[in-house]
Each structure stands twice: as structure tokens, then as C-alpha cells.
């Protein structure tokens, strides 16, 4: 299940709505700070997704939030690859390779 599908499920359940589009603003659908907190907590508990409440406030549509989260995941992966290459290079230097 993709990030978008997971979050859409949470949005529907927590907001109590069946018809939510990717461009619907959470605040226009009746969302509040409590709603945002619940989405953040459920995303972590159910799917292991780190979605900060401030991220939902900053990107209040499913479309924008998913783009932000996917970019963050890609950036973390890129950062992990860079770190791994640096560690390998340092180990080779220590070993004289």
C-alpha cells in the first residue's frame, strides 16, 4: 500500500467521510488540530509513517502532503547512500586499500 493510500484511509476514517479527493483541504473538510494529531499518531502506529502534525498543517491536502513525504523519503534514502559510501571510503583508507 502506497503512502497516499494509507493516508487516504486515515483521512476517511478520522474525518468520517467517504468522498475525499487528493486536492481537498483538511481544514475545509472540518479538520482541526485534534484531527491532525490523530492522523499523525495513527500514521505512526498503523503504518510506521512519521508524519508530524506541522507537516499536515503546512501541506493540508493529501496530494501536497504525499509529495512532501515521498520527497523526504527519497532524500533520506539518498542521504543514507551518501553516508554508506563515506563509511566505505573511510574504512578502505584505514585498511590501506
GUTORVO-244476 format. One record per atom (N, C-alpha, C): x, y, z; atom name; residue number from 1. Coordinates in Angstrom, 1 decimal, decimal comma. Layout:
BEGIN
c1_c2_c3_atom_nr
X_Y_Z_CA_NUM
...
//
This chain:
BEGIN
c1_c2_c3_atom_nr
0,8_-1,2_0,0_N_1
0,0_0,0_0,0_CA_1
0,9_1,2_0,0_C_1
0,6_2,1_-0,9_N_2
1,4_3,4_-1,0_CA_2
1,1_4,4_0,1_C_2
2,0_5,3_0,3_N_3
1,7_6,4_1,3_CA_3
0,4_7,0_1,0_C_3
0,1_7,3_-0,2_N_4
-1,2_8,0_-0,5_CA_4
-2,4_7,2_-0,1_C_4
-2,4_5,9_-0,4_N_5
-3,5_5,1_0,0_CA_5
-3,6_5,0_1,5_C_5
-2,5_4,9_2,2_N_6
-2,5_4,8_3,7_CA_6
-3,1_6,0_4,3_C_6
-2,6_7,2_3,8_N_7
-3,1_8,4_4,4_CA_7
-4,6_8,7_4,0_C_7
-5,0_8,3_2,8_N_8
-6,4_8,4_2,4_CA_8
-7,3_7,6_3,3_C_8
-6,9_6,4_3,7_N_9
-7,6_5,6_4,6_CA_9
-7,8_6,3_5,9_C_9
-6,7_6,9_6,4_N_10
-6,7_7,6_7,7_CA_10
-7,6_8,8_7,6_C_10
-7,5_9,6_6,6_N_11
-8,3_10,8_6,4_CA_11
-9,8_10,4_6,5_C_11
-10,1_9,4_5,7_N_12
-11,5_9,0_5,6_CA_12
-12,1_8,5_7,0_C_12
-11,3_7,7_7,7_N_13
-11,7_7,2_9,0_CA_13
-11,8_8,3_10,0_C_13
-10,8_9,1_10,1_N_14
-10,8_10,1_11,2_CA_14
-11,7_11,3_10,9_C_14
-11,9_11,7_9,6_N_15
-12,8_12,7_9,3_CA_15
-14,2_12,2_9,2_C_15
-14,4_10,9_9,1_N_16
-15,7_10,3_8,9_CA_16
-16,4_10,6_7,6_C_16
-15,5_10,6_6,6_N_17
-16,0_10,9_5,2_CA_17
-15,6_9,9_4,2_C_17
-16,4_9,6_3,3_N_18
-16,1_8,6_2,2_CA_18
-15,5_9,2_1,0_C_18
-15,9_10,4_0,7_N_19
-15,5_11,1_-0,5_CA_19
-14,5_12,2_-0,3_C_19
-13,2_11,8_-0,4_N_20
-12,1_12,8_-0,2_CA_20
-11,3_12,7_-1,4_C_20
-11,1_13,9_-2,0_N_21
-10,2_14,0_-3,2_CA_21
-8,8_14,3_-2,7_C_21
-7,8_14,1_-3,6_N_22
-6,4_14,4_-3,3_CA_22
-6,2_15,9_-3,1_C_22
-7,1_16,7_-3,6_N_23
-6,9_18,2_-3,5_CA_23
-7,8_18,8_-2,5_C_23
-8,5_18,0_-1,7_N_24
-9,4_18,5_-0,7_CA_24
-8,5_19,0_0,5_C_24
-8,8_20,2_1,0_N_25
-8,1_20,7_2,1_CA_25
-8,6_20,2_3,4_C_25
-7,8_19,7_4,3_N_26
-8,2_19,0_5,5_CA_26
-9,1_20,0_6,4_C_26
-8,7_21,3_6,4_N_27
-9,5_22,2_7,2_CA_27
-10,8_22,5_6,6_C_27
-10,9_22,5_5,3_N_28
-12,2_22,7_4,6_CA_28
-13,2_21,5_4,8_C_28
-12,6_20,4_5,2_N_29
-13,4_19,2_5,4_CA_29
-13,8_19,1_6,9_C_29
-13,5_20,1_7,7_N_30
-13,8_20,1_9,1_CA_30
-12,7_19,6_10,0_C_30
-11,5_19,5_9,5_N_31
-10,4_19,0_10,3_CA_31
-9,9_20,1_11,3_C_31
-9,4_19,7_12,4_N_32
-8,9_20,6_13,4_CA_32
-7,5_20,1_13,9_C_32
-7,0_20,8_14,9_N_33
-5,7_20,4_15,4_CA_33
-5,8_19,0_16,0_C_33
-6,9_18,7_16,6_N_34
-7,1_17,3_17,1_CA_34
-7,1_16,3_16,0_C_34
-7,8_16,6_14,9_N_35
-7,8_15,7_13,8_CA_35
-6,4_15,4_13,3_C_35
-5,7_16,5_13,1_N_36
-4,3_16,4_12,6_CA_36
-3,4_15,5_13,6_C_36
-3,6_15,7_14,8_N_37
-2,9_14,9_15,8_CA_37
-3,2_13,4_15,7_C_37
-4,5_13,2_15,5_N_38
-5,0_11,8_15,4_CA_38
-4,4_11,1_14,1_C_38
-4,4_11,9_13,0_N_39
-3,8_11,4_11,7_CA_39
-2,3_11,1_11,9_C_39
-1,6_12,0_12,6_N_40
-0,2_11,8_12,8_CA_40
0,1_10,6_13,7_C_40
-0,7_10,4_14,7_N_41
-0,5_9,2_15,6_CA_41
-0,8_7,9_14,9_C_41
-1,9_7,9_14,2_N_42
-2,4_6,7_13,5_CA_42
-1,4_6,3_12,4_C_42
-0,9_7,3_11,7_N_43
0,1_7,0_10,6_CA_43
1,3_6,3_11,2_C_43
1,7_6,7_12,4_N_44
2,9_6,1_13,0_CA_44
2,6_4,7_13,5_C_44
1,4_4,6_14,3_N_45
1,1_3,3_14,9_CA_45
0,8_2,3_13,9_C_45
0,0_2,6_12,9_N_46
-0,5_1,6_11,9_CA_46
0,4_1,3_10,8_C_46
1,1_2,4_10,3_N_47
1,9_2,2_9,1_CA_47
3,4_2,5_9,3_C_47
3,8_2,9_10,5_N_48
5,2_3,3_10,7_CA_48
5,6_4,5_10,0_C_48
4,7_5,4_9,6_N_49
5,0_6,6_8,9_CA_49
5,2_7,8_9,9_C_49
6,3_8,5_9,7_N_50
6,5_9,7_10,5_CA_50
5,9_10,9_9,8_C_50
4,7_11,3_10,3_N_51
4,0_12,4_9,7_CA_51
3,8_13,4_10,9_C_51
4,6_14,4_10,9_N_52
4,5_15,4_12,0_CA_52
3,2_16,2_11,8_C_52
2,5_16,6_12,9_N_53
1,3_17,5_12,8_CA_53
1,6_18,7_12,0_C_53
2,8_19,3_12,2_N_54
3,1_20,6_11,5_CA_54
3,2_20,3_10,0_C_54
3,6_19,1_9,5_N_55
3,6_18,8_8,1_CA_55
2,2_18,8_7,5_C_55
1,3_18,3_8,3_N_56
-0,1_18,2_7,8_CA_56
-0,6_19,7_7,7_C_56
-0,3_20,5_8,7_N_57
-0,7_21,9_8,6_CA_57
-0,1_22,7_7,5_C_57
1,1_22,3_7,2_N_58
1,8_23,0_6,1_CA_58
1,4_22,5_4,7_C_58
1,1_21,3_4,7_N_59
0,6_20,6_3,4_CA_59
-0,8_20,0_3,7_C_59
-1,8_20,8_3,7_N_60
-3,1_20,4_4,2_CA_60
-4,0_19,6_3,2_C_60
-3,4_19,3_2,0_N_61
-4,1_18,4_1,0_CA_61
-3,4_17,1_1,0_C_61
-4,1_16,0_0,7_N_62
-3,5_14,7_0,5_CA_62
-2,4_14,7_-0,5_C_62
-2,6_15,4_-1,6_N_63
-1,7_15,5_-2,7_CA_63
-0,4_16,1_-2,3_C_63
-0,5_17,3_-1,7_N_64
0,7_18,0_-1,3_CA_64
1,5_17,3_-0,1_C_64
0,7_16,7_0,8_N_65
1,4_16,0_1,9_CA_65
2,1_14,8_1,4_C_65
1,5_14,1_0,5_N_66
2,2_12,9_-0,1_CA_66
3,5_13,3_-0,8_C_66
3,4_14,3_-1,6_N_67
4,6_14,8_-2,4_CA_67
5,7_15,1_-1,4_C_67
5,3_15,8_-0,3_N_68
6,3_16,2_0,7_CA_68
6,9_15,0_1,3_C_68
6,1_14,0_1,7_N_69
6,6_12,8_2,4_CA_69
7,4_11,9_1,5_C_69
7,0_11,8_0,3_N_70
7,7_11,0_-0,7_CA_70
9,1_11,6_-1,0_C_70
9,1_12,9_-1,1_N_71
10,4_13,6_-1,3_CA_71
11,3_13,4_-0,1_C_71
10,7_13,5_1,1_N_72
11,5_13,3_2,3_CA_72
12,1_11,9_2,4_C_72
11,3_10,9_2,0_N_73
11,7_9,5_2,0_CA_73
12,9_9,3_1,0_C_73
12,7_10,0_-0,2_N_74
13,8_9,9_-1,2_CA_74
15,0_10,5_-0,7_C_74
14,9_11,7_-0,1_N_75
16,1_12,4_0,5_CA_75
16,8_11,6_1,5_C_75
16,0_11,0_2,4_N_76
16,6_10,1_3,4_CA_76
17,4_9,0_2,8_C_76
16,8_8,4_1,8_N_77
17,5_7,3_1,1_CA_77
18,8_7,7_0,4_C_77
18,7_8,9_-0,2_N_78
19,9_9,5_-0,8_CA_78
20,9_9,8_0,3_C_78
20,5_10,3_1,4_N_79
21,5_10,6_2,5_CA_79
22,1_9,4_3,0_C_79
21,3_8,3_3,2_N_80
21,8_7,0_3,7_CA_80
22,8_6,5_2,7_C_80
22,6_6,6_1,4_N_81
23,5_6,1_0,4_CA_81
24,9_6,9_0,5_C_81
24,8_8,2_0,7_N_82
26,0_9,0_0,8_CA_82
26,8_8,6_2,0_C_82
26,1_8,5_3,1_N_83
26,7_8,1_4,4_CA_83
27,4_6,7_4,2_C_83
26,7_5,8_3,6_N_84
27,3_4,4_3,4_CA_84
28,6_4,5_2,5_C_84
28,5_5,3_1,5_N_85
29,7_5,5_0,6_CA_85
30,9_6,1_1,4_C_85
30,6_7,1_2,2_N_86
31,6_7,8_3,0_CA_86
32,2_6,8_4,0_C_86
31,4_6,0_4,6_N_87
31,9_5,0_5,6_CA_87
32,8_3,9_4,9_C_87
32,4_3,5_3,7_N_88
33,2_2,5_3,0_CA_88
34,5_3,1_2,6_C_88
34,5_4,4_2,1_N_89
35,7_5,1_1,7_CA_89
36,6_5,2_2,9_C_89
36,1_5,6_4,1_N_90
36,9_5,7_5,3_CA_90
37,5_4,4_5,7_C_90
36,7_3,4_5,7_N_91
37,2_2,0_6,1_CA_91
38,3_1,6_5,1_C_91
38,2_1,8_3,9_N_92
39,2_1,5_2,9_CA_92
40,5_2,2_3,2_C_92
40,4_3,5_3,5_N_93
41,6_4,3_3,8_CA_93
42,3_3,7_5,1_C_93
41,5_3,4_6,1_N_94
42,1_2,8_7,3_CA_94
42,8_1,5_7,0_C_94
42,2_0,7_6,1_N_95
42,8_-0,6_5,8_CA_95
43,9_-0,5_4,7_C_95
44,1_0,7_4,2_N_96
45,1_0,9_3,2_CA_96
44,8_0,4_1,8_C_96
43,5_0,3_1,5_N_97
43,1_-0,3_0,2_CA_97
43,0_0,8_-0,8_C_97
//
